[in-house]
């Protein structure tokens, strides 16, 4: 009896020691390789590593396309055809009627006889004779023009129109581009239209043509 008791005690001790060696977190199946908690932590650190400087600094901008980055921060110009930070530019052009004012694109500029504050060309008139507007930036003039004659007025609709020698300036919708002066000496229901000389006078023309005639 004593021998059987001793044998059973030895078996129980062996089982107890084997269980302590396996550990409380051992959930591996037979034949699998165990890894300690410390080993797992080291492996995770080696696999992930510290963040790269480029990824840490990228931020939301990393999601932009190349086109978005190229266009980012681009501001709209203050006026169509005007460089950023500049207003309408008045220039001089030579044509069949002599020297006269044009805009920065070479389009002829006109004044309406008797028009002082834009009051003679409103409503439908503006479709044929769009005014030269300044926006928030003052207009300028190239060398050879009288800079002191360049100014703006408040039109009846509140917009700012460019003037030269106190005469509101307009373009003519019937012109065919730079070099065209179809509106010169043209007479319509609003009055007679003229090109403007660098000295600020109307460019006179023998005989005024009627609009549509």
Backbone as a printed PyTorch tensor [residue, N CA C, xyz], in Angstrom:
tensor([[[  0.8390,  -1.2130,   0.0000],
         [  0.0000,   0.0000,   0.0000],
         [  0.8510,   1.2300,   0.0000]],

        [[  1.9250,   1.1920,   0.7940],
         [  2.8170,   2.3580,   0.8580],
         [  3.5040,   2.5770,  -0.4680]],

        [[  3.8410,   1.4960,  -1.1810],
         [  4.4980,   1.6540,  -2.4920],
         [  3.5240,   2.2850,  -3.4930]],

        [[  2.2560,   1.8600,  -3.4580],
         [  1.2770,   2.4410,  -4.4030],
         [  1.0660,   3.9060,  -4.0990]],

        [[  1.0120,   4.2590,  -2.8210],
         [  0.8250,   5.6720,  -2.4440],
         [  1.9850,   6.5090,  -2.9130]],

        [[  3.2030,   5.9850,  -2.7660],
         [  4.4030,   6.7260,  -3.2020],
         [  4.3940,   6.9130,  -4.7030]],

        [[  3.9700,   5.8820,  -5.4590],
         [  3.9470,   5.9780,  -6.9180],
         [  2.9340,   7.0180,  -7.3690]],

        [[  1.7530,   7.0090,  -6.7660],
         [  0.7330,   7.9740,  -7.1520],
         [  1.1670,   9.3940,  -6.8160]],

        [[  1.8640,   9.5610,  -5.7080],
         [  2.3590,  10.9020,  -5.3430],
         [  3.3920,  11.3880,  -6.3340]],

        [[  4.2580,  10.4810,  -6.8140],
         [  5.2930,  10.8730,  -7.7800],
         [  4.6530,  11.2990,  -9.0950]],

        [[  3.5930,  10.5500,  -9.5160],
         [  2.9000,  10.9040, -10.7760],
         [  2.2400,  12.2650, -10.6490]],

        [[  1.5910,  12.5310,  -9.5290],
         [  0.9210,  13.8190,  -9.3130],
         [  1.9210,  14.9550,  -9.3210]],

        [[  3.0930,  14.7310,  -8.6960],
         [  4.1410,  15.7740,  -8.6730],
         [  4.6520,  16.0560, -10.0740]],

        [[  4.8260,  14.9850, -10.8660],
         [  5.3180,  15.1700, -12.2370],
         [  4.3220,  15.9610, -13.0670]],

        [[  3.0340,  15.6580, -12.9370],
         [  2.0090,  16.3920, -13.6710],
         [  1.9790,  17.8620, -13.2670]],

        [[  2.1390,  18.1020, -11.9550],
         [  2.1240,  19.4900, -11.4620],
         [  3.2930,  20.2690, -12.0060]],

        [[  4.4660,  19.6870, -12.0170],
         [  5.6570,  20.3860, -12.5330],
         [  5.5410,  20.6180, -14.0350]],

        [[  4.9670,  19.6840, -14.7730],
         [  4.7950,  19.8750, -16.2280],
         [  3.8440,  21.0110, -16.5400]],

        [[  2.7750,  21.1540, -15.7680],
         [  1.8280,  22.2460, -15.9870],
         [  2.4410,  23.5870, -15.7050]],

        [[  3.2930,  23.6980, -14.7020],
         [  3.9380,  24.9790, -14.4040],
         [  4.8910,  25.3810, -15.5050]],

        [[  5.5250,  24.4350, -16.1420],
         [  6.4760,  24.7560, -17.2200],
         [  5.7810,  25.2840, -18.4450]],

        [[  4.4910,  24.8440, -18.7040],
         [  3.8000,  25.2790, -19.9180],
         [  3.3800,  26.7360, -19.8100]],

        [[  2.9650,  27.2100, -18.6390],
         [  2.6020,  28.6160, -18.4270],
         [  1.1170,  28.8270, -18.6250]],

        [[  0.6010,  29.9300, -17.9900],
         [ -0.8250,  30.1720, -17.9800],
         [ -1.3430,  30.6890, -19.3070]],

        [[ -0.4660,  31.2910, -20.1740],
         [ -0.9270,  31.8670, -21.4300],
         [ -0.7100,  30.9450, -22.6030]],

        [[ -0.3510,  29.7160, -22.3710],
         [ -0.0300,  28.7970, -23.4550],
         [ -1.3180,  28.2640, -24.0570]],

        [[ -1.6050,  28.6930, -25.2940],
         [ -2.7840,  28.2120, -26.0020],
         [ -2.3970,  27.5350, -27.2940]],

        [[ -1.1170,  27.1640, -27.4520],
         [ -0.6370,  26.5720, -28.6910],
         [ -1.0390,  25.1170, -28.7680]],

        [[ -1.2570,  24.6410, -29.9810],
         [ -1.5230,  23.2270, -30.1820],
         [ -0.2120,  22.4840, -30.1170]],

        [[ -0.2840,  21.1700, -29.9790],
         [  0.9250,  20.3650, -29.8860],
         [  1.7500,  20.5030, -31.1500]],

        [[  3.0480,  20.6500, -30.9740],
         [  3.9620,  20.7420, -32.0980],
         [  4.2310,  22.1580, -32.5480]],

        [[  3.4510,  23.1850, -32.0670],
         [  3.6710,  24.5770, -32.4610],
         [  4.7870,  25.1640, -31.6280]],

        [[  5.4300,  26.1790, -32.1550],
         [  6.5420,  26.8240, -31.4550],
         [  5.9970,  27.9540, -30.6200]],

        [[  6.2970,  27.9250, -29.3500],
         [  5.8060,  28.9500, -28.4490],
         [  6.6820,  30.1900, -28.5650]],

        [[  6.0870,  31.3640, -28.2170],
         [  6.8300,  32.6250, -28.2140],
         [  6.4010,  33.3990, -26.9910]],

        [[  7.3420,  33.8910, -26.2420],
         [  7.0470,  34.5940, -24.9980],
         [  6.4590,  35.9600, -25.3020]],

        [[  5.8660,  36.5230, -24.2780],
         [  5.3280,  37.8780, -24.4280],
         [  6.4150,  38.8570, -24.8430]],

        [[  7.5490,  38.7520, -24.2610],
         [  8.6470,  39.6560, -24.5730],
         [  9.0890,  39.4860, -26.0060]],

        [[  9.0820,  38.2270, -26.4950],
         [  9.4440,  37.9740, -27.8840],
         [  8.4440,  38.6090, -28.8330]],

        [[  7.1600,  38.5100, -28.5050],
         [  6.1460,  39.1390, -29.3420],
         [  6.3200,  40.6310, -29.4000]],

        [[  6.6240,  41.2510, -28.2780],
         [  6.7880,  42.6980, -28.2380],
         [  7.9600,  43.1350, -29.0910]],

        [[  9.0720,  42.4190, -29.0080],
         [ 10.2450,  42.7750, -29.8110],
         [  9.9560,  42.6140, -31.2890]],

        [[  9.2340,  41.5260, -31.6650],
         [  8.9240,  41.2970, -33.0750],
         [  8.0360,  42.4010, -33.6170]],

        [[  7.0430,  42.8210, -32.8210],
         [  6.1530,  43.8830, -33.2750],
         [  6.9120,  45.1690, -33.4890]],

        [[  7.8450,  45.4810, -32.5860],
         [  8.6250,  46.7050, -32.7210],
         [  9.5100,  46.6550, -33.9500]],

        [[ 10.0840,  45.4670, -34.2370],
         [ 10.9580,  45.3410, -35.4040],
         [ 10.1550,  45.4130, -36.6980]],

        [[  8.9220,  44.8540, -36.7060],
         [  8.1160,  44.8580, -37.9220],
         [  7.6000,  46.2600, -38.2610]],

        [[  7.1620,  47.0280, -37.2550],
         [  6.5550,  48.3320, -37.4920],
         [  7.6040,  49.4030, -37.6440]],

        [[  8.4790,  49.5330, -36.6840],
         [  9.5310,  50.5300, -36.7330],
         [  8.9860,  51.9340, -36.5360]],

        [[  9.8620,  52.9050, -36.3900],
         [  9.4160,  54.2960, -36.2200],
         [  8.8800,  54.8530, -37.5210]],

        [[  7.9740,  55.8380, -37.4830],
         [  7.4410,  56.4370, -38.7190],
         [  8.5310,  57.1770, -39.4580]],

        [[  8.4820,  57.0860, -40.7960],
         [  9.4920,  57.7680, -41.5990],
         [  9.2330,  59.2640, -41.5710]],

        [[ 10.2660,  60.1080, -41.6890],
         [ 10.0640,  61.5600, -41.6720],
         [  9.1110,  62.0270, -42.7630]],

        [[  9.1750,  61.3960, -43.9530],
         [  8.3060,  61.8420, -45.0500],
         [  6.8540,  61.5730, -44.7600]],

        [[  6.5410,  60.3930, -44.1680],
         [  5.1480,  60.0860, -43.8730],
         [  4.6340,  60.9270, -42.7210]],

        [[  5.4810,  61.2540, -41.7680],
         [  5.0360,  62.0530, -40.6370],
         [  4.7440,  63.4790, -41.0560]],

        [[  5.4690,  63.9890, -42.0570],
         [  5.2990,  65.3820, -42.4620],
         [  4.2920,  65.5490, -43.5790]],

        [[  3.8370,  64.4440, -44.1820],
         [  2.9850,  64.5560, -45.3610],
         [  1.6530,  65.1920, -45.0500]],

        [[  0.9480,  64.7070, -44.0230],
         [ -0.3310,  65.2750, -43.6610],
         [ -1.3650,  65.1030, -44.7550]],

        [[ -2.4470,  65.9050, -44.6960],
         [ -3.5340,  65.7740, -45.6860],
         [ -3.1040,  66.0880, -47.0940]],

        [[ -2.0330,  66.8940, -47.2520],
         [ -1.6170,  67.2790, -48.5980],
         [ -1.1200,  66.0960, -49.4050]],

        [[ -0.7820,  64.9970, -48.7320],
         [ -0.2800,  63.8380, -49.4600],
         [ -1.3340,  63.2240, -50.3480]],

        [[ -2.5970,  63.5100, -50.0760],
         [ -3.6740,  62.9350, -50.8710],
         [ -3.9530,  63.7230, -52.1340]],

        [[ -3.3390,  64.8990, -52.2970],
         [ -3.5880,  65.6930, -53.4890],
         [ -2.8950,  65.1000, -54.6890]],

        [[ -3.4940,  65.3010, -55.8260],
         [ -2.8430,  64.8990, -57.0650],
         [ -1.8310,  65.9510, -57.4530]],

        [[ -0.9880,  65.6280, -58.4390],
         [  0.0010,  66.5890, -58.9000],
         [ -0.6460,  67.8410, -59.4430]],

        [[ -1.7800,  67.6860, -60.1310],
         [ -2.4680,  68.8640, -60.6820],
         [ -2.9990,  69.7420, -59.5750]],

        [[ -3.5340,  69.1190, -58.4940],
         [ -4.0500,  69.9120, -57.3880],
         [ -2.9370,  70.7100, -56.7360]],

        [[ -1.7650,  70.0740, -56.5330],
         [ -0.6560,  70.7690, -55.9010],
         [ -0.1470,  71.8870, -56.7840]],

        [[ -0.1790,  71.6930, -58.0940],
         [  0.2970,  72.7400, -58.9960],
         [ -0.6340,  73.9320, -58.9910]],

        [[ -1.9390,  73.6620, -58.7780],
         [ -2.9170,  74.7390, -58.8040],
         [ -3.2030,  75.3140, -57.4350]],

        [[ -2.7040,  74.6700, -56.3640],
         [ -3.0130,  75.1180, -55.0170],
         [ -2.4760,  76.5200, -54.7840]],

        [[ -3.2890,  77.3820, -54.1900],
         [ -2.8490,  78.7200, -53.8590],
         [ -2.8640,  79.6720, -55.0340]],

        [[ -3.3220,  79.2350, -56.1810],
         [ -3.3700,  80.1130, -57.3340],
         [ -4.5590,  81.0550, -57.2070]],

        [[ -4.2980,  82.3530, -57.3160],
         [ -5.3600,  83.3380, -57.1750],
         [ -5.8400,  83.7970, -58.5280]],

        [[ -7.1310,  84.1230, -58.5870],
         [ -7.6990,  84.6310, -59.8280],
         [ -7.2090,  86.0390, -60.0800]],

        [[ -6.9360,  86.3940, -61.3160],
         [ -6.4970,  87.7440, -61.6150],
         [ -7.6030,  88.7380, -61.3430]],

        [[ -7.2480,  90.0220, -61.0590],
         [ -8.2710,  91.0070, -60.7260],
         [ -9.1930,  91.3500, -61.8710]],

        [[ -8.8110,  91.0730, -63.1150],
         [ -9.6610,  91.3620, -64.2640],
         [ -9.2500,  90.5060, -65.4280]],

        [[-10.1820,  90.1630, -66.3110],
         [ -9.8690,  89.3020, -67.4470],
         [ -8.8070,  89.9640, -68.3080]],

        [[ -7.7370,  89.2320, -68.6070],
         [ -6.6860,  89.7380, -69.4640],
         [ -5.7170,  90.6720, -68.7740]],

        [[ -5.8750,  90.9080, -67.4770],
         [ -4.9870,  91.8010, -66.7460],
         [ -4.0450,  90.9980, -65.8780]],

        [[ -2.7500,  91.3420, -65.7980],
         [ -1.8420,  90.6580, -64.8910],
         [ -2.2900,  90.8500, -63.4510]],

        [[ -1.9400,  89.9010, -62.5840],
         [ -2.3380,  89.9920, -61.1900],
         [ -1.8140,  91.2790, -60.5750]],

        [[ -2.6880,  91.9980, -59.8660],
         [ -2.2900,  93.2100, -59.1860],
         [ -2.3250,  94.4450, -60.0520]],

        [[ -2.8370,  94.3700, -61.2840],
         [ -2.8850,  95.5280, -62.1620],
         [ -4.3080,  95.7680, -62.6440]],

        [[ -4.6160,  97.0260, -63.0090],
         [ -5.9060,  97.3700, -63.5550],
         [ -5.8220,  97.4890, -65.0620]],

        [[ -6.8760,  98.0180, -65.6980],
         [ -6.8560,  98.1910, -67.1540],
         [ -5.6900,  99.0780, -67.5900]],

        [[ -5.0580,  98.7010, -68.6700],
         [ -3.9360,  99.4630, -69.2070],
         [ -4.3680, 100.1490, -70.4980]],

        [[ -4.1650, 101.4570, -70.5890],
         [ -4.4570, 102.2130, -71.8000],
         [ -3.1750, 102.3350, -72.6160]],

        [[ -3.3050, 102.0880, -73.9150],
         [ -2.1540, 102.1500, -74.8160],
         [ -2.4810, 103.0080, -76.0280]],

        [[ -1.4690, 103.2120, -76.8610],
         [ -1.6280, 103.9880, -78.0920],
         [ -1.4890, 103.0560, -79.2860]],

        [[ -2.3600, 103.2560, -80.2570],
         [ -2.2770, 102.4900, -81.5030],
         [ -2.3590, 103.4580, -82.6820]],

        [[ -1.7150, 103.0780, -83.7750],
         [ -1.7700, 103.8640, -85.0080],
         [ -2.6960, 103.1690, -86.0020]],

        [[ -3.5780, 103.9460, -86.6260],
         [ -4.4990, 103.3750, -87.5920],
         [ -4.8280, 104.3570, -88.6830]],

        [[ -5.8030, 104.0550, -89.5040],
         [ -6.1980, 104.9490, -90.6040],
         [ -6.6330, 106.3310, -90.1230]],

        [[ -7.0780, 106.4210, -88.8800],
         [ -7.5480, 107.6940, -88.3460],
         [ -6.4870, 108.3750, -87.4850]],

        [[ -5.2830, 107.8600, -87.4920],
         [ -4.2070, 108.4270, -86.6880],
         [ -4.0510, 107.7050, -85.3640]],

        [[ -3.3150, 108.3240, -84.4290],
         [ -3.0610, 107.7210, -83.1190],
         [ -4.3310, 107.7790, -82.2700]],

        [[ -4.6320, 106.6800, -81.6010],
         [ -5.8300, 106.6340, -80.7610],
         [ -5.6320, 105.6420, -79.6330]],

        [[ -6.5030, 105.7210, -78.6350],
         [ -6.4010, 104.8580, -77.4600],
         [ -6.9230, 103.4580, -77.7510]],

        [[ -6.2370, 102.4690, -77.1780],
         [ -6.6900, 101.0770, -77.1910],
         [ -6.4470, 100.5020, -75.8060]],

        [[ -7.0340,  99.3160, -75.5440],
         [ -6.7580,  98.6540, -74.2740],
         [ -5.5150,  97.7910, -74.3970]],

        [[ -5.2020,  97.0140, -73.3610],
         [ -3.9790,  96.2180, -73.3570],
         [ -3.9700,  95.1480, -74.4370]],

        [[ -5.1680,  94.7870, -74.9630],
         [ -5.2470,  93.8040, -76.0320],
         [ -5.3030,  94.4150, -77.4160]],

        [[ -5.1490,  95.7450, -77.5080],
         [ -5.1770,  96.4110, -78.8010],
         [ -6.5720,  96.7220, -79.3020]],

        [[ -7.6020,  96.5600, -78.4750],
         [ -8.9870,  96.8420, -78.8680],
         [ -9.2490,  98.3410, -78.7550]],

        [[ -9.8290,  98.9190, -79.7990],
         [-10.0680, 100.3610, -79.8360],
         [-11.0340, 100.7940, -78.7400]],

        [[-10.7840, 102.0020, -78.2020],
         [-11.6320, 102.5870, -77.1710],
         [-12.3070, 103.8390, -77.7150]],

        [[-13.5370, 104.0480, -77.2810],
         [-14.3680, 105.1310, -77.8240],
         [-14.9550, 105.9720, -76.7030]],

        [[-15.3590, 107.2000, -77.0860],
         [-16.1420, 108.0590, -76.1980],
         [-17.4290, 108.4310, -76.9260]],

        [[-18.4630, 108.6930, -76.1390],
         [-19.7630, 109.0850, -76.6840],
         [-19.9400, 110.5860, -76.5020]],

        [[-20.2550, 111.2600, -77.5610],
         [-20.4160, 112.7170, -77.5260],
         [-21.4470, 113.1260, -76.4670]],

        [[-21.0280, 114.0270, -75.5770],
         [-21.9220, 114.5380, -74.5410],
         [-22.0460, 113.6530, -73.3120]],

        [[-21.3830, 112.5010, -73.2750],
         [-21.4780, 111.5690, -72.1440],
         [-20.4240, 111.9460, -71.1010]],

        [[-20.8480, 112.2020, -69.8590],
         [-19.9120, 112.6090, -68.8130],
         [-19.8200, 111.6120, -67.6600]],

        [[-20.9300, 110.9750, -67.3080],
         [-20.9460, 110.0640, -66.1610],
         [-21.5020, 108.6900, -66.5320]],

        [[-21.4710, 108.3570, -67.8310],
         [-22.0120, 107.0820, -68.2680],
         [-23.5120, 107.0730, -68.3770]],

        [[-24.1410, 108.2460, -68.2010],
         [-25.6070, 108.3000, -68.1760],
         [-26.2330, 108.1750, -69.5550]],

        [[-25.4460, 108.4000, -70.6290],
         [-26.0200, 108.3440, -71.9740],
         [-25.9890, 106.9460, -72.5750]],

        [[-25.3100, 106.0240, -71.9170],
         [-25.2540, 104.6460, -72.4160],
         [-25.5770, 103.6980, -71.2690]],

        [[-26.8250, 103.3160, -71.1680],
         [-27.2950, 102.3860, -70.1340],
         [-28.2270, 101.3730, -70.8010]],

        [[-28.5870, 100.3570, -70.0700],
         [-29.5380,  99.3710, -70.5880],
         [-29.0040,  98.6510, -71.8160]],

        [[-29.8090,  98.6190, -72.8850],
         [-29.4280,  97.8830, -74.0940],
         [-28.2050,  98.4770, -74.7790]],

        [[-27.9390,  99.7460, -74.5460],
         [-26.7510, 100.3720, -75.1400],
         [-25.4820,  99.6210, -74.7640]],

        [[-25.4450,  99.0630, -73.5730],
         [-24.2330,  98.3900, -73.0880],
         [-23.9530,  97.0950, -73.8330]],

        [[-24.9400,  96.5350, -74.5190],
         [-24.6990,  95.3330, -75.3120],
         [-23.8100,  95.6390, -76.5060]],

        [[-24.0020,  96.8110, -77.1130],
         [-23.1930,  97.2050, -78.2660],
         [-21.9440,  97.9560, -77.8490]],

        [[-22.0270,  98.6490, -76.7190],
         [-20.9160,  99.4880, -76.2670],
         [-20.5600,  99.1550, -74.8150]],

        [[-19.9050,  98.0380, -74.5670],
         [-19.5420,  97.6950, -73.1780],
         [-18.5310,  98.6870, -72.6150]],

        [[-18.7670,  99.1970, -71.4180],
         [-17.8350, 100.1600, -70.8230],
         [-16.5420,  99.4910, -70.3730]],

        [[-15.4830, 100.2710, -70.3130],
         [-14.2020,  99.7900, -69.7870],
         [-14.2640,  99.9670, -68.2780]],

        [[-14.2990,  98.8600, -67.5450],
         [-14.4570,  98.8940, -66.0940],
         [-13.1220,  98.6800, -65.3970]],

        [[-12.9840,  99.3030, -64.2400],
         [-11.7130,  99.2550, -63.5030],
         [-11.7130,  98.2400, -62.3850]],

        [[-12.8530,  97.8920, -61.8310],
         [-12.8590,  96.9960, -60.6840],
         [-12.2580,  97.6970, -59.4710]],

        [[-11.4830,  96.9420, -58.6790],
         [-10.9130,  97.4970, -57.4480],
         [ -9.5250,  98.0920, -57.6650]],

        [[ -8.9500,  97.9120, -58.8630],
         [ -7.5800,  98.3690, -59.1190],
         [ -7.6060,  99.5260, -60.1020]],

        [[ -6.8460, 100.5650, -59.8100],
         [ -6.8380, 101.7520, -60.6490],
         [ -6.2050, 101.4560, -62.0090]],

        [[ -6.7350, 102.0670, -63.0770],
         [ -6.1640, 101.8760, -64.4220],
         [ -4.8370, 102.6210, -64.5540]],

        [[ -4.0760, 102.2380, -65.5540],
         [ -2.7810, 102.8730, -65.8200],
         [ -2.6770, 103.2000, -67.3040]],

        [[ -1.6330, 103.9520, -67.6730],
         [ -1.4230, 104.3410, -69.0650],
         [  0.0480, 104.1780, -69.4050]],

        [[  0.3140, 103.7580, -70.6440],
         [  1.6950, 103.5930, -71.0690],
         [  2.3220, 104.9570, -71.3580]],

        [[  3.6330, 104.9570, -71.5330],
         [  4.3460, 106.1880, -71.8550],
         [  3.8060, 106.7750, -73.1510]],

        [[  3.6710, 108.0910, -73.1760],
         [  3.1190, 108.7770, -74.3310],
         [  1.6970, 109.2390, -74.1050]],

        [[  1.0320, 108.6830, -73.0820],
         [ -0.3050, 109.1310, -72.7000],
         [ -0.2130, 110.0290, -71.4660]],

        [[ -1.2300, 110.8060, -71.2480],
         [ -1.2700, 111.7130, -70.1040],
         [ -1.7950, 110.9580, -68.8810]],

        [[ -0.8700, 110.5460, -68.0110],
         [ -1.2720, 109.7750, -66.8450],
         [ -2.2680, 110.5040, -65.9630]],

        [[ -2.1540, 111.8260, -65.9000],
         [ -3.0560, 112.6060, -65.0630],
         [ -4.4780, 112.6120, -65.6090]],

        [[ -4.6390, 112.2510, -66.8770],
         [ -5.9710, 112.2190, -67.4760],
         [ -6.6960, 110.9040, -67.2250]],

        [[ -6.0100, 109.9050, -66.6870],
         [ -6.6210, 108.5960, -66.4370],
         [ -7.3000, 108.6190, -65.0690]],

        [[ -8.5750, 108.2960, -65.0560],
         [ -9.3300, 108.2860, -63.7990],
         [-10.5050, 107.3200, -63.9310]],

        [[-11.3710, 107.3140, -62.9390],
         [-12.5850, 106.4910, -62.9810],
         [-13.7660, 107.3160, -62.4840]],

        [[-14.9640, 106.8920, -62.8750],
         [-16.2010, 107.4930, -62.3870],
         [-17.1230, 106.3750, -61.9270]],

        [[-18.1050, 106.7420, -61.1280],
         [-19.1280, 105.7760, -60.7070],
         [-20.2720, 105.8300, -61.7070]],

        [[-20.5320, 104.7050, -62.3600],
         [-21.6380, 104.6260, -63.3070],
         [-22.9750, 104.5840, -62.5590]],

        [[-24.0820, 104.7890, -63.2840],
         [-25.4030, 104.7190, -62.6320],
         [-25.6550, 103.4000, -61.9150]],

        [[-25.0330, 102.2830, -62.3800],
         [-25.2480, 100.9850, -61.7270],
         [-24.2610, 100.7350, -60.5930]],

        [[-23.3810, 101.7150, -60.3100],
         [-22.4280, 101.5780, -59.2100],
         [-21.0680, 101.0490, -59.6100]],

        [[-20.8920, 100.5360, -60.8200],
         [-19.5880, 100.0530, -61.2620],
         [-18.6520, 101.2350, -61.5400]],

        [[-17.3430, 100.9630, -61.6130],
         [-16.3530, 102.0010, -61.8480],
         [-15.8980, 101.9450, -63.2990]],

        [[-16.1040, 103.0330, -64.0300],
         [-15.7370, 103.0870, -65.4430],
         [-14.4890, 103.9500, -65.6250]],

        [[-13.6070, 103.4920, -66.4940],
         [-12.3610, 104.2110, -66.7670],
         [-12.6670, 105.4160, -67.6540]],

        [[-12.0450, 106.5300, -67.3290],
         [-12.1940, 107.7370, -68.1410],
         [-10.8190, 108.2320, -68.5890]],

        [[-10.8250, 108.9870, -69.6800],
         [ -9.6080, 109.6580, -70.1360],
         [ -9.9930, 111.0900, -70.4790]],

        [[ -9.3360, 112.0140, -69.8320],
         [ -9.6760, 113.4280, -69.9680],
         [-11.1570, 113.6650, -69.6740]],

        [[-11.6270, 113.0070, -68.5950],
         [-12.9960, 113.1260, -68.0870],
         [-14.0500, 112.5800, -69.0530]],

        [[-13.6480, 111.7040, -69.9290],
         [-14.5910, 111.1080, -70.8780],
         [-14.6630, 109.5980, -70.6400]],

        [[-15.8430, 109.0560, -70.3430],
         [-15.9720, 107.6070, -70.1410],
         [-15.6030, 106.8330, -71.4100]],

        [[-14.8770, 105.7390, -71.2220],
         [-14.3790, 104.9460, -72.3410],
         [-15.2250, 103.6900, -72.5360]],

        [[-15.4210, 103.3340, -73.8180],
         [-16.2050, 102.1510, -74.1920],
         [-15.4620, 101.3590, -75.2670]],

        [[-15.8320, 100.0950, -75.3910],
         [-15.4350,  99.2790, -76.5380],
         [-16.6610,  99.1270, -77.4420]],

        [[-16.4210,  98.6690, -78.6690],
         [-17.5390,  98.4820, -79.5970],
         [-17.6470,  97.0100, -79.9660]],

        [[-18.8360,  96.4420, -79.7570],
         [-19.0390,  95.0170, -80.0180],
         [-18.9140,  94.6840, -81.4960]],

        [[-19.0550,  95.6870, -82.3660],
         [-18.9650,  95.4330, -83.7970],
         [-17.5600,  95.4260, -84.3480]],

        [[-16.5670,  95.6790, -83.4960],
         [-15.1730,  95.6090, -83.9550],
         [-14.7370,  94.1590, -84.1000]],

        [[-13.8050,  93.9450, -85.0280],
         [-13.3490,  92.5880, -85.3020],
         [-12.0630,  92.2100, -84.6140]],

        [[-11.7070,  92.8930, -83.5270],
         [-10.4780,  92.5750, -82.8160],
         [ -9.4960,  93.7260, -82.8990]],

        [[ -8.2390,  93.4320, -82.5310],
         [ -7.2000,  94.4650, -82.5320],
         [ -7.0460,  95.0580, -83.9270]],

        [[ -6.9550,  96.3960, -83.9900],
         [ -6.7930,  97.0860, -85.2640],
         [ -8.0930,  97.4940, -85.9190]],

        [[ -9.2270,  96.9810, -85.4370],
         [-10.5310,  97.3080, -86.0120],
         [-11.0820,  98.5660, -85.3550]],

        [[-11.6240,  99.4880, -86.1670],
         [-12.1860, 100.7360, -85.6430],
         [-13.5580, 101.0100, -86.2750]],

        [[-14.3910, 100.0030, -86.3610],
         [-15.6990, 100.1420, -87.0000],
         [-16.6250, 101.1060, -86.2590]],

        [[-16.3540, 101.3500, -84.9800],
         [-17.2400, 102.2180, -84.2170],
         [-16.9300, 103.6910, -84.3520]],

        [[-15.8220, 104.0360, -85.0130],
         [-15.4400, 105.4430, -85.0860],
         [-16.3880, 106.2320, -85.9780]],

        [[-16.8500, 107.3900, -85.4620],
         [-17.7600, 108.3040, -86.1510],
         [-19.1110, 107.6560, -86.4300]],

        [[-19.4310, 106.6080, -85.6930],
         [-20.7070, 105.9270, -85.8700],
         [-21.7750, 106.6530, -85.0580]],

        [[-22.9250, 106.9120, -85.6850],
         [-24.0210, 107.6090, -85.0190],
         [-25.1940, 106.6560, -84.8350]],

        [[-25.6830, 106.5820, -83.5910],
         [-26.8520, 105.7630, -83.3040],
         [-27.8060, 106.5610, -82.4210]],

        [[-28.7970, 105.8920, -81.8560],
         [-29.7910, 106.6040, -81.0510],
         [-29.2220, 107.2270, -79.7890]],

        [[-28.0040, 106.8290, -79.4160],
         [-27.3790, 107.3620, -78.2070],
         [-26.5120, 108.5860, -78.5060]],

        [[-26.1430, 108.7670, -79.7400],
         [-25.2810, 109.8740, -80.1160],
         [-24.1940, 109.4020, -81.0680]],

        [[-23.1350, 110.2020, -81.2000],
         [-22.0290, 109.8700, -82.0970],
         [-20.8170, 109.4290, -81.2820]],

        [[-20.1670, 108.3680, -81.7600],
         [-19.0390, 107.7570, -81.0630],
         [-17.7360, 108.0940, -81.7820]],

        [[-16.6890, 108.2990, -80.9710],
         [-15.4010, 108.6890, -81.5350],
         [-14.2560, 107.9240, -80.8720]],

        [[-13.1990, 107.7280, -81.6580],
         [-11.9230, 107.3240, -81.0830],
         [-11.3630, 108.4940, -80.2840]],

        [[-10.3820, 108.1830, -79.4120],
         [ -9.7990, 109.2080, -78.5460],
         [ -8.3100, 109.3330, -78.8480]],

        [[ -7.8350, 110.5800, -79.0180],
         [ -6.4190, 110.8160, -79.2900],
         [ -5.6110, 110.7180, -77.9990]],

        [[ -4.2870, 110.5340, -78.0750],
         [ -3.4540, 110.5220, -76.8670],
         [ -3.5440, 111.8210, -76.0730]],

        [[ -3.9290, 112.9090, -76.7190],
         [ -4.0740, 114.1930, -76.0400],
         [ -5.4330, 114.3290, -75.3320]],

        [[ -6.3040, 113.3470, -75.4980],
         [ -7.5880, 113.3730, -74.8200],
         [ -8.7130, 113.9870, -75.6180]],

        [[ -8.4430, 114.3330, -76.8810],
         [ -9.4870, 114.9180, -77.7300],
         [-10.1440, 113.8330, -78.5640]],

        [[-11.3360, 114.1190, -79.0510],
         [-11.9880, 113.2030, -79.9770],
         [-11.2460, 113.2090, -81.3030]],

        [[-11.1010, 112.0450, -81.8910],
         [-10.5070, 111.9570, -83.2250],
         [-11.6310, 112.2880, -84.2110]],

        [[-11.5220, 113.4500, -84.8570],
         [-12.5760, 113.8970, -85.7440],
         [-12.5340, 113.1140, -87.0610]],

        [[-13.6810, 112.9870, -87.6620],
         [-13.8000, 112.2460, -88.9260],
         [-14.8060, 112.9720, -89.7930]],

        [[-14.4660, 113.0950, -91.0520],
         [-15.3860, 113.7890, -91.9710],
         [-16.5950, 112.9250, -92.2480]],

        [[-17.7630, 113.3640, -91.7670],
         [-18.9900, 112.6400, -92.0700],
         [-19.2010, 111.4670, -91.1370]],

        [[-20.2050, 111.4930, -90.3340],
         [-20.5150, 110.4030, -89.4200],
         [-21.4540, 109.4120, -90.0790]],

        [[-21.1300, 108.1330, -89.9540],
         [-21.9820, 107.0870, -90.5170],
         [-23.0460, 106.7080, -89.5030]],

        [[-24.2140, 106.3350, -89.9870],
         [-25.2940, 105.9090, -89.1090],
         [-25.1870, 104.4100, -88.8090]],

        [[-25.5370, 104.0480, -87.6030],
         [-25.4940, 102.6370, -87.2000],
         [-26.4320, 101.8360, -88.0750]],

        [[-25.9200, 100.7340, -88.6460],
         [-26.7230,  99.8440, -89.4650],
         [-26.8650, 100.3470, -90.8920]],

        [[-26.2250, 101.5100, -91.2100],
         [-26.3430, 102.0400, -92.5600],
         [-25.0710, 101.9990, -93.3240]]])
